[in-house]
């Protein structure tokens, strides 16, 4: 409670950056994964440079502000990196900086403003609630399940699921079954299982 910055109000869900009131240094962040997945061509336009530099953020002054949630999810091959952008217009100009604010997490800066964020190796950090992630490397099967879960949770597959398209529902059933029978890496798999079980309850008819 003793922090300031961007925060949610009622049903509003912006991204959140929280700062220490004394030092004005960043002490916490919460980002929303958007459901609007960019197509492969746009995702391939995400620049590889500049590389993320470890650093942090410091507020100019101790006051509240609003940080709009991003609107576009760009997925690298194999979901090795997830990049969420304010909009696809960001890809029309070079980035000024990638500022590392935590291991594998960076905010993207363009024209002096935060225009997105990225997470490298997202599977490594899968966890339930506020539990600490499993320090062991993810199993290869978990990586495949993670990609399938992201497919289900984002456009265009999610649109078909909401329309209760038989092929999308069948895909959800298969995914739920595969998660149930994945024996290794259970800490991460249980986080995915809870996510998919919620969608099965909402849209499944079995």
C-alpha positions in Angstrom: 0.0 0.0 0.0 2.9 2.4 0.6 3.7 2.9 -3.0 2.5 5.2 -5.8 2.2 5.0 -9.6 -0.3 3.3 -12.0 -3.1 1.3 -10.4 -6.4 -0.3 -11.3 -9.7 1.3 -10.4 -12.9 -0.8 -10.1 -13.2 -2.9 -13.3 -10.4 -1.0 -15.0 -7.3 -3.2 -15.7 -4.3 -1.0 -16.9 -0.7 -2.1 -16.6 0.8 -1.2 -13.3 4.1 0.3 -12.3 4.6 1.0 -8.6 7.3 3.2 -7.1 8.8 3.7 -3.6 7.7 7.1 -2.3 11.1 7.9 -0.8 13.5 6.9 -3.5 11.0 7.0 -6.4 12.6 3.8 -7.7 10.5 1.0 -9.3 9.5 -1.6 -6.8 6.8 -3.6 -8.6 5.1 -4.1 -12.0 2.1 -6.0 -13.3 1.4 -6.4 -17.0 -1.7 -7.7 -18.8 -1.2 -10.3 -21.5 -3.5 -9.1 -24.3 -5.7 -11.5 -26.3 -5.2 -9.8 -29.7 -2.3 -11.7 -31.3 -0.5 -10.0 -34.2 -0.1 -12.0 -37.3 3.2 -13.7 -38.1 4.3 -10.9 -40.5 3.9 -8.2 -37.9 5.4 -10.3 -35.2 8.5 -10.8 -37.4 8.8 -7.0 -37.6 9.6 -6.7 -33.9 13.2 -5.4 -33.9 16.0 -7.4 -32.4 17.8 -4.2 -31.4 18.6 -2.4 -29.2 19.3 -5.2 -26.8 17.9 -5.0 -23.3 20.1 -3.2 -20.9 19.8 -3.9 -17.1 18.6 -0.8 -15.3 15.3 0.3 -13.8 12.8 3.1 -13.8 12.7 6.1 -11.5 9.6 8.4 -11.3 10.2 12.1 -11.9 7.8 12.9 -9.1 5.7 11.1 -6.5 2.2 11.1 -8.1 -0.3 8.7 -9.6 -0.6 8.2 -13.3 -2.3 5.9 -15.8 -0.4 3.3 -17.9 -2.7 1.9 -20.6 -2.6 -1.8 -21.1 -1.0 -2.9 -24.4 -3.2 -4.0 -27.3 -1.1 -6.2 -29.5 0.7 -9.5 -28.6 3.7 -10.4 -30.9 4.9 -14.0 -30.5 8.4 -15.0 -31.5 8.8 -18.5 -32.9 8.2 -21.1 -30.3 7.0 -18.3 -28.0 10.6 -17.8 -26.9 9.8 -14.1 -26.4 6.4 -12.4 -25.9 6.3 -8.7 -26.8 3.2 -6.7 -26.0 2.9 -3.3 -27.8 0.7 -0.2 -27.4 -0.2 -0.7 -31.0 1.3 -1.9 -34.2 2.4 1.6 -35.2 5.3 1.1 -32.8 6.8 -1.2 -35.4 7.1 1.6 -37.9 9.9 3.4 -36.1 13.1 2.2 -34.3 13.0 1.6 -30.6 15.2 4.0 -28.5 15.8 1.5 -25.7 14.9 -1.8 -24.0 15.2 -1.2 -20.3 15.5 -4.4 -18.2 13.5 -4.0 -15.0 13.7 -7.7 -13.9 15.2 -10.9 -15.1 14.0 -11.4 -18.7 11.6 -8.5 -18.4 12.1 -5.2 -20.3 10.0 -2.2 -21.1 10.3 -0.8 -24.6 10.9 3.0 -25.1 10.2 5.0 -28.2 10.2 8.8 -28.3 10.7 9.0 -24.6 7.6 7.0 -23.8 7.0 3.4 -22.7 5.3 1.7 -25.7 5.4 -1.9 -24.6 7.2 -4.6 -22.7 8.7 -8.0 -23.4 9.2 -11.2 -21.6 11.9 -13.7 -22.6 11.4 -17.4 -22.0 7.9 -17.0 -20.5 7.5 -20.7 -19.9 10.3 -20.6 -17.3 8.1 -18.2 -15.1 4.8 -20.1 -15.2 3.4 -20.4 -11.7 0.1 -20.3 -9.9 -0.9 -17.2 -8.0 2.1 -15.6 -6.2 4.0 -18.9 -5.8 7.7 -18.7 -6.8 8.5 -20.2 -10.2 10.1 -23.6 -10.4 13.9 -23.0 -10.6 14.3 -26.1 -12.8 14.3 -25.6 -16.6 10.9 -26.3 -18.3 10.4 -29.6 -19.9 10.2 -29.6 -23.7 6.6 -30.9 -23.5 5.7 -28.0 -21.3 6.9 -25.6 -23.9 4.7 -27.2 -26.5 1.7 -27.1 -24.2 2.4 -23.4 -23.4 2.3 -22.6 -27.1 -1.0 -24.5 -27.6 -2.5 -22.7 -24.6 -1.5 -19.3 -26.1 -3.1 -20.4 -29.3 -6.4 -21.2 -27.5 -6.3 -17.9 -25.5 -5.6 -15.5 -28.4 -7.1 -14.6 -31.7 -8.1 -16.1 -34.1 -8.5 -19.4 -32.3 -10.2 -17.8 -29.3 -12.8 -16.1 -31.5 -13.7 -19.6 -32.9 -13.9 -20.9 -29.3 -16.3 -18.2 -28.2 -18.4 -19.0 -31.3 -18.3 -22.7 -30.1 -16.9 -23.8 -33.4 -16.7 -27.7 -33.2 -13.0 -27.7 -34.3 -12.0 -25.2 -31.7 -13.9 -27.1 -29.0 -12.3 -30.3 -30.0 -8.9 -28.6 -29.8 -9.7 -27.4 -26.3 -10.6 -30.9 -25.3 -7.4 -32.4 -26.6 -5.4 -29.7 -24.8 -7.1 -30.3 -21.5 -6.5 -34.0 -21.8 -2.8 -33.5 -22.7 -2.4 -31.2 -19.7 -4.0 -33.8 -17.4 -1.7 -36.5 -18.6 1.6 -34.5 -18.5 3.5 -36.1 -15.6 6.6 -34.0 -15.5 7.0 -30.3 -14.7 3.7 -30.4 -12.7 4.2 -27.0 -11.1 4.1 -25.2 -14.5 1.5 -27.6 -15.9 -0.9 -27.0 -13.1 -0.8 -23.2 -13.8 -1.7 -23.9 -17.4 -4.4 -26.4 -16.4 -6.2 -23.9 -14.2 -6.2 -21.4 -17.1 -7.6 -23.9 -19.6 -10.1 -25.4 -17.1 -11.6 -21.9 -16.8 -12.1 -21.7 -20.6 -13.5 -25.2 -20.7 -16.1 -24.3 -18.1 -17.0 -21.1 -20.0 -17.2 -22.5 -23.5 -17.1 -26.3 -23.4 -20.3 -28.3 -23.7 -19.1 -31.6 -22.5 
